Amino acid sequence: MFNYGNALIADTTLAIFSLYILRKYFEIFFQKKDNKIVGVFCWALYFTWQLIVGSINIFPAYINVIISIILVSIVSIGVFEGDILQKVVFSVLINAIWMLAEFLVGYGFVLCGIDYMIPKFWGSLFSKLMALILIVCLKKFFHDENIKNLPNKYNFILLMMPIGSMFVVYNIFMISIEINQKKYISASWTSIVIILLLNIVTFKLYLFLSKEKELQKYNTVYAQQLE
């Protein structure tokens, strides 16, 4: 009973920490909606999912990722203002960054001779701390930036980066763990760091494209005024 109570406290703490990280992330790019009832429901849904994932593994990893992307998208759509597809892009991006952070922590355990499945609480905590650090850096990087909506074709193209990253990283991780040789694990760790940086660059690319489209819009209006 005591162990169950400790586990429940740990899972609840991690779930609350996840909500805090997600809120800080979306507040960088979007404004909150006024509808608090919908917001509370969305947060409660995501909180419940975090508790389920933290306590039991009932689905394969890829199913967990898909569900997480869907729920994060629901939170972003229900709680924050903005274009729906744009919020889906940013939802997939944070899931990709979070997943990459988890794999980096997992590799760290393996390189230290620890089974990456055993220190579940510490692995989850360290990956969340890493994600929070990256979000704090993003907040400084995108300070007072006004991100405009992009056409759907650009949003779909930018979705390919995080989705492809998650697929590639998952397979790299499973193959390197299966081989279980430190030189391959070290090389895989370096590869994940590079992929993580590429995903972070996607934010800068989104900002650049949004500014370019906004500039084209103003130039078109200006040209029409001149005519």
CYANA upper distance limits for C-alpha pairs under 8 A (distance plus 0.5 A):
  1 MET  CA      5 GLY  CA      6.66
  2 PHE  CA      6 ASN  CA      6.76
  3 ASN  CA      7 ALA  CA      6.62
  4 TYR  CA      8 LEU  CA      6.64
  5 GLY  CA      9 ILE  CA      6.73
  6 ASN  CA     10 ALA  CA      6.65
  7 ALA  CA     11 ASP  CA      6.58
  7 ALA  CA     55 SER  CA      8.31
  8 LEU  CA     12 THR  CA      6.51
  8 LEU  CA     55 SER  CA      8.32
  9 ILE  CA     13 THR  CA      6.57
 10 ALA  CA     14 LEU  CA      6.73
 10 ALA  CA    121 PHE  CA      7.90
 11 ASP  CA     15 ALA  CA      6.59
 11 ASP  CA     50 GLN  CA      8.48
 11 ASP  CA     51 LEU  CA      6.42
 11 ASP  CA     54 GLY  CA      6.07
 11 ASP  CA     55 SER  CA      7.19
 12 THR  CA     16 ILE  CA      6.68
 12 THR  CA     51 LEU  CA      6.91
 13 THR  CA     17 PHE  CA      6.64
 14 LEU  CA     18 SER  CA      6.63
 14 LEU  CA     50 GLN  CA      8.47
 14 LEU  CA     54 GLY  CA      8.47
 14 LEU  CA    124 SER  CA      8.16
 14 LEU  CA    125 LEU  CA      7.39
 15 ALA  CA     19 LEU  CA      6.93
 15 ALA  CA     47 PHE  CA      6.37
 15 ALA  CA     50 GLN  CA      5.74
 15 ALA  CA     51 LEU  CA      6.55
 15 ALA  CA     54 GLY  CA      8.36
 16 ILE  CA     20 TYR  CA      6.81
 16 ILE  CA     47 PHE  CA      7.60
 17 PHE  CA     21 ILE  CA      6.74
 17 PHE  CA    128 LYS  CA      8.23
 18 SER  CA     22 LEU  CA      6.66
 18 SER  CA     50 GLN  CA      8.21
 18 SER  CA    128 LYS  CA      7.61
 19 LEU  CA     23 ARG  CA      6.60
 19 LEU  CA     43 TRP  CA      7.86
 19 LEU  CA     46 TYR  CA      8.29
 19 LEU  CA     47 PHE  CA      7.43
 20 TYR  CA     24 LYS  CA      6.71
 21 ILE  CA     25 TYR  CA      6.65
 21 ILE  CA    128 LYS  CA      8.29
 21 ILE  CA    131 ALA  CA      8.17
 21 ILE  CA    132 LEU  CA      6.42
 21 ILE  CA    135 ILE  CA      8.31
 22 LEU  CA     26 PHE  CA      6.82
 23 ARG  CA     27 GLU  CA      6.57
 24 LYS  CA     28 ILE  CA      7.24
 24 LYS  CA    135 ILE  CA      7.91
 25 TYR  CA     29 PHE  CA      8.12
 25 TYR  CA     94 ILE  CA      8.48
 25 TYR  CA    135 ILE  CA      6.44
 25 TYR  CA    139 LYS  CA      8.41
 26 PHE  CA     30 PHE  CA      6.36
 26 PHE  CA     76 SER  CA      7.68
 26 PHE  CA     80 PHE  CA      8.26
 27 GLU  CA     31 GLN  CA      6.90
 27 GLU  CA     32 LYS  CA      8.03
 28 ILE  CA    138 LEU  CA      8.43
 28 ILE  CA    139 LYS  CA      6.36
 28 ILE  CA    142 PHE  CA      7.77
 28 ILE  CA    143 HIS  CA      8.25
 29 PHE  CA    146 ASN  CA      8.32
 29 PHE  CA    147 ILE  CA      7.42
 30 PHE  CA     80 PHE  CA      6.46
 30 PHE  CA     81 GLU  CA      6.55
 30 PHE  CA     82 GLY  CA      7.19
 31 GLN  CA     80 PHE  CA      6.04
 31 GLN  CA     81 GLU  CA      5.95
 31 GLN  CA     82 GLY  CA      8.31
 32 LYS  CA     79 VAL  CA      6.39
 32 LYS  CA     80 PHE  CA      4.81
 32 LYS  CA     81 GLU  CA      6.40
 33 LYS  CA     78 GLY  CA      8.34
 33 LYS  CA     79 VAL  CA      6.09
 33 LYS  CA     80 PHE  CA      5.62
 33 LYS  CA     81 GLU  CA      6.21
 35 ASN  CA     39 GLY  CA      6.98
 35 ASN  CA     79 VAL  CA      8.11
 36 LYS  CA     40 VAL  CA      6.54
 36 LYS  CA     79 VAL  CA      8.31
 37 ILE  CA     41 PHE  CA      6.85
 38 VAL  CA     42 CYS  CA      6.73
 38 VAL  CA     78 GLY  CA      6.66
 38 VAL  CA     79 VAL  CA      7.58
 39 GLY  CA     43 TRP  CA      6.69
 39 GLY  CA     75 VAL  CA      7.81
 39 GLY  CA     78 GLY  CA      6.34
 39 GLY  CA     79 VAL  CA      5.30
 40 VAL  CA     44 ALA  CA      6.48
 41 PHE  CA     45 LEU  CA      6.64
 42 CYS  CA     46 TYR  CA      6.87
 42 CYS  CA     74 ILE  CA      7.07
 42 CYS  CA     75 VAL  CA      5.64
 42 CYS  CA     78 GLY  CA      6.98
 42 CYS  CA     79 VAL  CA      7.85
 43 TRP  CA     47 PHE  CA      6.49
 43 TRP  CA     75 VAL  CA      6.88
 44 ALA  CA     48 THR  CA      6.58
 45 LEU  CA     49 TRP  CA      6.90
 45 LEU  CA     71 LEU  CA      8.00
 46 TYR  CA     50 GLN  CA      6.77
 46 TYR  CA     71 LEU  CA      6.50
 46 TYR  CA     72 VAL  CA      7.63
 46 TYR  CA     75 VAL  CA      7.97
 47 PHE  CA     51 LEU  CA      6.87
 48 THR  CA     52 ILE  CA      6.81
 49 TRP  CA     53 VAL  CA      6.67
 49 TRP  CA     68 SER  CA      8.47
 50 GLN  CA     54 GLY  CA      6.45
 51 LEU  CA     55 SER  CA      6.66
 52 ILE  CA     56 ILE  CA      6.38
 52 ILE  CA     57 ASN  CA      8.26
 53 VAL  CA     57 ASN  CA      6.50
 53 VAL  CA     64 ASN  CA      8.38
 59 PHE  CA     63 ILE  CA      6.45
 59 PHE  CA     64 ASN  CA      6.73
 60 PRO  CA     64 ASN  CA      6.94
 61 ALA  CA     65 VAL  CA      6.83
 62 TYR  CA     66 ILE  CA      6.79
 63 ILE  CA     67 ILE  CA      6.66
 64 ASN  CA     68 SER  CA      6.50
 65 VAL  CA     69 ILE  CA      6.64
 65 VAL  CA     95 ASN  CA      8.08
 66 ILE  CA     70 ILE  CA      6.78
 67 ILE  CA     71 LEU  CA      6.67
 68 SER  CA     72 VAL  CA      6.50
 68 SER  CA     95 ASN  CA      7.94
 69 ILE  CA     73 SER  CA      6.53
 69 ILE  CA     91 SER  CA      6.82
 69 ILE  CA     92 VAL  CA      6.39
 69 ILE  CA     95 ASN  CA      6.92
 70 ILE  CA     74 ILE  CA      6.73
 71 LEU  CA     75 VAL  CA      6.76
 72 VAL  CA     76 SER  CA      6.71
 72 VAL  CA     91 SER  CA      6.28
 73 SER  CA     77 ILE  CA      6.53
 73 SER  CA     87 LYS  CA      7.20
 73 SER  CA     88 VAL  CA      5.88
 73 SER  CA     91 SER  CA      5.93
 73 SER  CA     92 VAL  CA      8.40
 74 ILE  CA     78 GLY  CA      6.32
 75 VAL  CA     79 VAL  CA      6.18
 75 VAL  CA     80 PHE  CA      8.29
 76 SER  CA     80 PHE  CA      5.92
 76 SER  CA     87 LYS  CA      6.56
 76 SER  CA     88 VAL  CA      8.19
 76 SER  CA     91 SER  CA      7.76
 77 ILE  CA     81 GLU  CA      7.68
 77 ILE  CA     82 GLY  CA      8.34
 77 ILE  CA     84 ILE  CA      6.75
 77 ILE  CA     87 LYS  CA      7.17
 82 GLY  CA     86 GLN  CA      7.80
 82 GLY  CA     87 LYS  CA      7.49
 82 GLY  CA    149 ASN  CA      8.40
 83 ASP  CA     87 LYS  CA      6.84
 83 ASP  CA    149 ASN  CA      7.07
 84 ILE  CA     88 VAL  CA      6.80
 85 LEU  CA     89 VAL  CA      6.80
 85 LEU  CA    152 ASN  CA      7.72
 85 LEU  CA    155 ASN  CA      7.36
 86 GLN  CA     90 PHE  CA      7.00
 86 GLN  CA    149 ASN  CA      7.26
 86 GLN  CA    150 LEU  CA      7.96
 86 GLN  CA    155 ASN  CA      7.00
 87 LYS  CA     91 SER  CA      6.53
 88 VAL  CA     92 VAL  CA      6.70
 89 VAL  CA     93 LEU  CA      6.72
 89 VAL  CA    155 ASN  CA      7.11
 89 VAL  CA    156 PHE  CA      8.46
 89 VAL  CA    158 LEU  CA      7.75
 89 VAL  CA    159 LEU  CA      6.20
 90 PHE  CA     94 ILE  CA      6.76
 91 SER  CA     95 ASN  CA      6.86
 92 VAL  CA     96 ALA  CA      6.63
 92 VAL  CA    159 LEU  CA      7.76
 92 VAL  CA    162 PRO  CA      6.93
 92 VAL  CA    163 ILE  CA      7.68
 93 LEU  CA     97 ILE  CA      6.72
 93 LEU  CA    159 LEU  CA      8.38
 93 LEU  CA    162 PRO  CA      6.03
 93 LEU  CA    199 ASN  CA      7.69
 94 ILE  CA     98 TRP  CA      6.48
 95 ASN  CA     99 MET  CA      6.49
 96 ALA  CA    100 LEU  CA      6.61
 96 ALA  CA    162 PRO  CA      5.96
 96 ALA  CA    163 ILE  CA      7.71
 96 ALA  CA    165 SER  CA      7.53
 96 ALA  CA    166 MET  CA      6.32
 96 ALA  CA    199 ASN  CA      8.31
 97 ILE  CA    101 ALA  CA      6.66
 97 ILE  CA    131 ALA  CA      7.46
 97 ILE  CA    196 LEU  CA      6.94
 97 ILE  CA    199 ASN  CA      7.67
 97 ILE  CA    200 ILE  CA      8.50
 98 TRP  CA    102 GLU  CA      6.82
 98 TRP  CA    127 SER  CA      7.56
 98 TRP  CA    128 LYS  CA      7.76
 98 TRP  CA    131 ALA  CA      6.35
 99 MET  CA    103 PHE  CA      6.86
 99 MET  CA    166 MET  CA      7.64
100 LEU  CA    104 LEU  CA      6.68
100 LEU  CA    166 MET  CA      8.01
100 LEU  CA    169 VAL  CA      7.83
100 LEU  CA    192 ILE  CA      7.18
100 LEU  CA    196 LEU  CA      6.90
101 ALA  CA    105 VAL  CA      6.78
101 ALA  CA    127 SER  CA      5.60
101 ALA  CA    128 LYS  CA      8.15
101 ALA  CA    130 MET  CA      6.83
101 ALA  CA    131 ALA  CA      6.98
102 GLU  CA    106 GLY  CA      6.59
102 GLU  CA    123 GLY  CA      7.61
102 GLU  CA    124 SER  CA      7.53
102 GLU  CA    126 PHE  CA      8.47
102 GLU  CA    127 SER  CA      5.40
102 GLU  CA    128 LYS  CA      8.47
103 PHE  CA    107 TYR  CA      6.58
103 PHE  CA    173 PHE  CA      7.68
103 PHE  CA    192 ILE  CA      8.37
104 LEU  CA    108 GLY  CA      6.75
104 LEU  CA    127 SER  CA      8.38
104 LEU  CA    189 TRP  CA      6.86
104 LEU  CA    192 ILE  CA      7.55
104 LEU  CA    193 VAL  CA      8.17
105 VAL  CA    109 PHE  CA      6.92
105 VAL  CA    123 GLY  CA      6.73
105 VAL  CA    126 PHE  CA      7.33
105 VAL  CA    127 SER  CA      6.64
106 GLY  CA    110 VAL  CA      6.84
106 GLY  CA    116 TYR  CA      5.68
106 GLY  CA    123 GLY  CA      7.36
107 TYR  CA    111 LEU  CA      6.55
107 TYR  CA    116 TYR  CA      7.95
107 TYR  CA    185 ILE  CA      7.43
107 TYR  CA    186 SER  CA      8.49
107 TYR  CA    189 TRP  CA      6.95
108 GLY  CA    112 CYS  CA      6.82
109 PHE  CA    113 GLY  CA      6.90
109 PHE  CA    114 ILE  CA      5.51
109 PHE  CA    115 ASP  CA      7.15
109 PHE  CA    116 TYR  CA      6.08
110 VAL  CA    114 ILE  CA      5.62
110 VAL  CA    115 ASP  CA      6.47
110 VAL  CA    116 TYR  CA      6.47
111 LEU  CA    182 LYS  CA      7.19
111 LEU  CA    185 ILE  CA      7.97
111 LEU  CA    186 SER  CA      8.28
114 ILE  CA    118 ILE  CA      8.13
115 ASP  CA    119 PRO  CA      8.19
116 TYR  CA    120 LYS  CA      8.18
116 TYR  CA    123 GLY  CA      8.26
119 PRO  CA    123 GLY  CA      6.34
120 LYS  CA    124 SER  CA      6.60
121 PHE  CA    125 LEU  CA      6.60
122 TRP  CA    126 PHE  CA      6.44
123 GLY  CA    127 SER  CA      6.64
124 SER  CA    128 LYS  CA      6.67
125 LEU  CA    129 LEU  CA      6.68
126 PHE  CA    130 MET  CA      6.65
127 SER  CA    131 ALA  CA      6.68
128 LYS  CA    132 LEU  CA      6.58
129 LEU  CA    133 ILE  CA      6.71
130 MET  CA    134 LEU  CA      6.85
131 ALA  CA    135 ILE  CA      6.72
132 LEU  CA    136 VAL  CA      6.68
133 ILE  CA    137 CYS  CA      6.81
134 LEU  CA    138 LEU  CA      6.67
135 ILE  CA    139 LYS  CA      6.62
136 VAL  CA    140 LYS  CA      7.02
137 CYS  CA    141 PHE  CA      6.64
138 LEU  CA    142 PHE  CA      6.41
139 LYS  CA    143 HIS  CA      6.23
147 ILE  CA    207 LEU  CA      6.47
147 ILE  CA    210 SER  CA      6.64
147 ILE  CA    211 LYS  CA      7.97
148 LYS  CA    207 LEU  CA      8.48
148 LYS  CA    210 SER  CA      5.74
148 LYS  CA    211 LYS  CA      7.70
148 LYS  CA    214 GLU  CA      7.71
149 ASN  CA    210 SER  CA      7.00
150 LEU  CA    154 TYR  CA      6.78
150 LEU  CA    155 ASN  CA      7.03
150 LEU  CA    209 LEU  CA      7.97
150 LEU  CA    210 SER  CA      6.39
150 LEU  CA    213 LYS  CA      7.72
151 PRO  CA    155 ASN  CA      7.15
152 ASN  CA    156 PHE  CA      6.67
153 LYS  CA    157 ILE  CA      6.74
154 TYR  CA    158 LEU  CA      6.62
155 ASN  CA    159 LEU  CA      6.67
156 PHE  CA    160 MET  CA      7.38
157 ILE  CA    161 MET  CA      8.26
158 LEU  CA    162 PRO  CA      8.34
158 LEU  CA    202 THR  CA      7.85
158 LEU  CA    206 TYR  CA      8.29
159 LEU  CA    163 ILE  CA      6.81
160 MET  CA    164 GLY  CA      6.16
161 MET  CA    165 SER  CA      6.49
161 MET  CA    199 ASN  CA      7.29
161 MET  CA    202 THR  CA      8.18
162 PRO  CA    166 MET  CA      6.68
162 PRO  CA    199 ASN  CA      6.84
163 ILE  CA    167 PHE  CA      6.97
164 GLY  CA    168 VAL  CA      6.61
165 SER  CA    169 VAL  CA      6.38
165 SER  CA    195 ILE  CA      7.17
165 SER  CA    199 ASN  CA      8.42
166 MET  CA    170 TYR  CA      6.50
167 PHE  CA    171 ASN  CA      6.97
168 VAL  CA    172 ILE  CA      6.65
169 VAL  CA    173 PHE  CA      6.51
169 VAL  CA    192 ILE  CA      7.08
170 TYR  CA    174 MET  CA      6.76
171 ASN  CA    175 ILE  CA      6.55
172 ILE  CA    176 SER  CA      6.54
172 ILE  CA    188 SER  CA      7.15
173 PHE  CA    177 ILE  CA      6.56
173 PHE  CA    188 SER  CA      7.63
174 MET  CA    178 GLU  CA      6.55
175 ILE  CA    179 ILE  CA      6.74
176 SER  CA    180 ASN  CA      6.45
176 SER  CA    181 GLN  CA      7.84
176 SER  CA    184 TYR  CA      6.53
176 SER  CA    185 ILE  CA      6.09
176 SER  CA    188 SER  CA      7.51
177 ILE  CA    181 GLN  CA      8.29
177 ILE  CA    185 ILE  CA      7.68
179 ILE  CA    184 TYR  CA      8.33
180 ASN  CA    184 TYR  CA      8.13
180 ASN  CA    185 ILE  CA      7.69
181 GLN  CA    185 ILE  CA      6.78
182 LYS  CA    186 SER  CA      6.44
183 LYS  CA    187 ALA  CA      6.74
184 TYR  CA    188 SER  CA      6.53
185 ILE  CA    189 TRP  CA      6.55
186 SER  CA    190 THR  CA      6.87
187 ALA  CA    191 SER  CA      6.78
188 SER  CA    192 ILE  CA      6.74
189 TRP  CA    193 VAL  CA      6.90
190 THR  CA    194 ILE  CA      6.90
191 SER  CA    195 ILE  CA      6.76
192 ILE  CA    196 LEU  CA      6.50
193 VAL  CA    197 LEU  CA      6.79
194 ILE  CA    198 LEU  CA      6.78
195 ILE  CA    199 ASN  CA      6.81
196 LEU  CA    200 ILE  CA      6.86
197 LEU  CA    201 VAL  CA      6.72
198 LEU  CA    202 THR  CA      7.01
199 ASN  CA    203 PHE  CA      7.85
200 ILE  CA    204 LYS  CA      7.85
201 VAL  CA    205 LEU  CA      6.75
202 THR  CA    206 TYR  CA      6.55
203 PHE  CA    207 LEU  CA      6.78
204 LYS  CA    208 PHE  CA      6.63
205 LEU  CA    209 LEU  CA      6.61
206 TYR  CA    210 SER  CA      6.58
207 LEU  CA    211 LYS  CA      6.72
208 PHE  CA    212 GLU  CA      6.69
209 LEU  CA    213 LYS  CA      6.63
210 SER  CA    214 GLU  CA      6.63
211 LYS  CA    215 LEU  CA      6.55
212 GLU  CA    216 GLN  CA      6.69
213 LYS  CA    217 LYS  CA      6.69
214 GLU  CA    218 TYR  CA      6.84
215 LEU  CA    219 ASN  CA      6.61
216 GLN  CA    220 THR  CA      6.61
217 LYS  CA    221 VAL  CA      6.84
218 TYR  CA    222 TYR  CA      6.51
219 ASN  CA    223 ALA  CA      6.53
220 THR  CA    224 GLN  CA      6.75
221 VAL  CA    225 GLN  CA      6.73
222 TYR  CA    226 LEU  CA      6.77
223 ALA  CA    227 GLU  CA      6.80
